[in-house]
Amino acid sequence: MNINELKDQICDVCHKMWQLGWVAANDGNVSVKLDDGTFLATPTGISKSFITPEKLVRIDASGAVVEGAAGYRPSSEIKMHLRCYEKRDDVGAVVHAHPPTATGYAVAHIPLDRYCMIETVIAIGSVPITPYGTPSTYEVPDAITPYLPYHDVMLLENHGALAVGADVITAYYRMETLELNAKICLTAHLLGGEKEIAKENIDRLIGMRAQYGVTGKHPGYKHYRED
């Protein structure tokens, strides 16, 4: 895929996130790793509804802008994105957003770590909450680092959600799966509580990831509630 097609994909994802109500004002950010080791990233201070290809910036591994329109710089959360690429060679894209129901769990300090929904078990597994970190500082990348070897999706305490993938569409789909799962879990809670799938069936579902070509990491049966 050429760089123009990648830029179009990033913009499409940004617009979808805004349309779905996962971001407001200038919230959220998206990045993609390029073959030469540089990255495309959404700029700071611009609504995802207004993102266009020429507004994206290209940065190096230190976060310095190597290509971009005058006055544009990457999101202040780029440190979190770069940590994902640094720790995971398989990560080709990072998506950060504030999907309301999933972020509600992050604000309530309730991890989405119960295996209740078949598709969610296969796609992302349990979703932990990473410790609080002040945005734009190294507290956030430091908080997510212990979880990156096991999880492709994380809730950020009192903040939002993070999803990584081999490409930007995969990362976006994981965020979509997270938010739908949060809505389903909340509905189940109102109806008397989630009922987990039996362990032997969870193991079978996890084993089906290869059959479906699912990439990335999976925490397995362990919930990592103590992480």
C-alpha positions in Angstrom: 0.0 0.0 0.0 1.4 3.4 -1.0 1.7 6.3 1.4 -1.3 8.1 -0.1 -3.5 5.1 0.4 -2.3 4.9 4.0 -3.1 8.5 4.6 -6.6 8.0 3.2 -7.1 5.0 5.6 -6.0 7.1 8.6 -8.4 9.9 7.7 -11.2 7.3 7.2 -10.6 5.9 10.6 -10.5 9.4 12.2 -13.8 10.3 10.6 -15.4 7.0 11.7 -14.3 7.6 15.3 -15.8 11.1 15.3 -19.0 9.9 13.7 -19.4 7.1 16.3 -18.9 9.6 19.1 -15.6 8.1 20.3 -13.9 11.5 20.3 -14.9 15.1 20.9 -13.2 18.3 20.1 -9.5 17.5 19.5 -9.5 14.1 21.4 -7.9 10.9 20.1 -5.0 10.1 17.9 -3.9 7.7 15.2 -0.5 6.6 13.9 0.9 4.2 11.4 4.4 2.8 10.9 6.0 3.1 7.5 8.5 0.7 5.9 11.4 3.2 6.3 10.9 3.3 10.1 9.2 6.6 10.2 5.5 7.1 11.2 2.4 9.0 10.0 0.5 10.6 12.8 -2.5 12.8 13.4 -1.6 16.4 14.4 -2.4 17.9 17.7 -5.2 20.5 18.1 -7.4 19.3 15.2 -10.8 17.5 15.4 -10.7 14.0 13.9 -13.7 15.2 11.8 -11.5 17.7 10.1 -8.5 15.5 9.4 -7.4 15.4 5.8 -4.3 13.7 4.2 -2.3 16.9 3.9 -2.7 17.6 7.7 -1.0 14.4 8.7 2.6 14.6 9.8 5.5 12.2 9.3 7.8 11.8 12.3 10.9 9.8 13.2 11.3 7.4 16.1 12.1 10.3 18.5 8.8 12.1 17.6 10.5 14.8 15.6 8.7 16.0 12.5 10.4 15.0 9.2 7.6 16.1 6.9 4.5 18.1 7.4 2.7 21.4 6.7 4.1 24.5 8.5 2.9 24.7 12.1 1.7 21.1 12.3 3.1 18.8 15.0 2.1 15.3 16.2 -0.3 14.7 19.0 1.0 15.2 22.5 0.2 11.5 23.1 2.8 10.4 20.5 5.1 9.1 23.3 2.5 6.4 24.0 2.3 5.5 20.3 6.1 5.3 20.0 6.4 3.1 23.1 4.0 0.6 21.4 6.2 0.4 18.3 9.4 0.2 20.4 8.1 -2.8 22.5 6.2 -4.6 19.7 7.8 -5.3 16.4 4.4 -6.7 15.1 2.6 -3.4 15.7 2.0 -1.4 12.5 -0.6 1.0 13.8 -1.9 2.6 17.1 -5.4 4.0 17.8 -6.3 6.0 20.9 -9.9 7.2 21.5 -12.5 7.7 24.2 -15.3 5.4 23.3 -18.0 6.3 25.9 -19.0 2.9 27.3 -15.5 1.4 27.4 -14.1 4.7 28.9 -16.9 4.5 31.5 -15.3 1.2 32.7 -11.9 3.0 32.7 -13.3 5.8 34.8 -15.0 3.3 37.1 -11.8 1.4 37.4 -13.5 -1.8 36.2 -11.4 -3.9 33.8 -13.2 -5.7 30.9 -11.5 -9.0 32.0 -14.4 -11.4 31.9 -14.7 -13.9 29.0 -18.4 -13.6 28.2 -18.7 -12.9 24.5 -17.5 -15.4 21.9 -16.2 -12.9 19.4 -14.4 -10.8 22.0 -12.6 -13.8 23.4 -11.2 -14.6 20.0 -10.5 -11.1 18.9 -9.0 -9.4 21.9 -9.3 -11.4 25.1 -9.4 -9.8 28.5 -8.9 -6.0 28.6 -7.0 -4.6 31.6 -6.9 -1.1 33.0 -3.4 0.4 33.0 -2.4 2.7 35.9 -3.1 6.4 35.8 -0.7 8.6 33.8 -0.8 12.3 33.1 -1.4 12.9 29.4 1.6 14.0 27.2 4.1 12.8 29.8 6.1 9.6 30.0 3.8 8.4 32.8 1.4 7.0 30.1 3.9 5.0 28.1 5.4 3.7 31.3 2.0 2.7 32.5 1.2 0.6 29.4 4.6 -1.0 29.0 4.0 -4.0 31.3 0.8 -4.9 29.4 2.1 -4.7 25.9 3.6 -8.2 25.8 0.1 -9.7 26.5 -2.6 -7.3 25.3 -3.5 -5.5 22.0 -6.3 -3.5 23.7 -6.1 -1.6 27.0 -8.2 0.7 29.1 -6.3 3.8 30.3 -7.3 4.6 33.9 -9.6 7.7 33.9 -8.6 8.4 30.4 -9.8 6.3 27.5 -8.7 3.3 25.4 -5.7 2.1 23.3 -5.7 -0.5 20.5 -2.7 -1.7 18.5 -2.7 -3.8 15.3 -0.6 -4.9 12.4 -2.3 -2.1 10.4 -4.6 0.8 11.1 -7.8 -1.1 10.1 -7.0 -3.9 12.5 -6.3 -1.5 15.3 -9.6 0.3 14.5 -11.6 -3.0 14.5 -10.1 -3.8 17.9 -11.3 -0.5 19.3 -14.7 -1.2 17.7 -14.8 -4.7 19.3 -13.9 -3.2 22.7 -16.7 -0.6 22.7 -19.3 -3.1 21.6 -18.2 -5.6 24.2 -18.4 -2.8 26.9 -22.0 -2.0 25.8 -22.9 -5.7 26.0 -21.3 -6.2 29.4 -23.0 -3.1 30.8 -26.4 -4.4 29.5 -25.7 -7.9 31.0 -24.8 -6.2 34.3 -28.1 -4.4 34.3 -29.9 -7.7 33.6 -28.3 -9.5 36.6 -24.6 -9.9 35.7 -22.3 -11.4 33.1 -22.0 -15.1 32.9 -18.6 -16.3 31.8 -17.9 -19.0 29.2 -16.6 -22.3 30.6 -12.8 -22.6 30.6 -12.7 -25.5 28.2 -14.7 -23.5 25.7 -12.5 -20.4 26.2 -9.5 -22.5 25.4 -11.1 -23.8 22.2 -12.0 -20.2 21.1 -8.5 -18.9 21.7 -7.2 -21.9 19.7 -9.4 -20.7 16.8 -7.4 -17.5 16.4 -4.9 -19.1 14.0 -7.8 -20.6 11.9 -9.3 -17.1 11.5 -5.9 -15.4 10.8 -6.1 -13.3 13.9 -2.7 -11.5 14.5 -1.3 -9.9 17.7 -1.1 -10.9 21.3 -3.6 -12.6 23.5 -3.5 -12.9 27.3 -5.0 -16.4 27.3 -7.3 -17.6 30.0 -5.6 -15.7 32.8 -7.4 -12.4 33.5 -4.4 -10.5 34.7 -6.5 -8.8 37.4 -3.4 -8.3 39.5 -1.3 -6.6 36.8 
